[in-house]
Amino acid sequence: MKTQFTELRRLSDKELLARVHSIAQKERQASACLIAHLAELESRELYLPEGCSSMFTYCTQILRFSEQEAYTRIRAGRVAARFPVVLDRLADGSLNMTAVVLLAPHLTESNHEELFAAARHRTRHEVEKLIAALRPLPAVPTILRKLPVKQGEPQNVDALFPENAGNVVENPTALSRPAIVLPLAPQLYKLQVTITEETQQKLKQAQELIRHQIPDGSTAKILDRALDLLVEKLKKQKFGGEGRKRRRTPSGPLPSRTGRDRGRFA
């Protein structure tokens, strides 16, 4: 490997860029080919003679994929078995496996071509918005609960958040888990986040203080109001709004700092 890096350093910028593009294309083609083979292997249940009870076990224990890699490839393979055209989309890079897995539950004989085209070169978030527009969901209720995590034991993420089962988190802790923001419908999102006891107390205090303006104590409305204030403050800090006010030089002589004036201007 060290020799390989030594050889790479001898390449010109143009040669390196060309080689990276070529390797990326070959990787996409190899991935599409692998998915096709995995789909056929699963259809024949060839994981059973290999001593595995499921395709997932075969992928993790025999092929040594991570749990997330196995999950993604198996789901993509099942989509390919139904709609083989997806292999061409994966090979040319117009679709990635994340997009295919997200689209999987919503694909039908009548809409798969349209959805593949709509998801072309889209990010995960853009594909989630596409699905939200396709299958709008109602607003979710606000839920605030203490997580049942025992001292010294890892949090069972899948049990707490079953809608994200399959998304493997290694050594999860309450605050290291990223917030989940999912589109429910056009202009409507679901936010799921873990907060500390201190933050929960601040939220409770804010709900009481603003009750005359937001009678129902809506967490979503309070969050929106708080973000308005935070964004405005950060804009002033970044673009110098407050700084310019502090640097303004008063006209006329400076006030005295002695006697009675010291108390007035301190």
Secondary structure, 3 states (H helix, E strand, C coil): CHHHHHHHCCCCHHHHHHHHHHHHHHHHHHHHHHHHHHHHHHHCCCCCCCCCCCHHHHHHHHCCCCHHHHHHHHHHHHHHHHCCHHHHHHHHCCCCHHHHHHHHHHCCCCCHHHHHHHCCCCCHHHHHHHHHHHCCCCCCCCCCCCCCCCCCCCCCHHHHCHHHCCCCCCCCCCCCCCCEEEEEECCEEEEECCCCHHHHHHHHHHHHHCCCCCCCCCHHHHHHHHHHHHHHHHHHHHHCHHHHHHHCCCCCCCCCCCHHHHHHHC
